[in-house]
């Protein structure tokens, strides 16, 4: 199992474990976090945007050009922003910390 720490927009730290191979979006959604993922991980939206903690960012595989294009549409983008649907859990990412930006919108929660 791979441990991930999500930091909500309110600053609450939520530790979740998931199997290697699972993507970050599905892990966060299973824990009822505010990650909408409107396109269901097809990289056609930016509603699963997260900010990766700086010390973890360089450990991730680089974002594709398509992911970079989608991040241009996200609210509250930072230098270490990524789409959570594009981050697959690996043993090397055990302890990964990501922030769900305050500008995140989950239309399913209203």
Order of alpha helices (4+ residues) and beta strands (2+ residues): beta-beta-alpha-beta-alpha-alpha-beta-beta
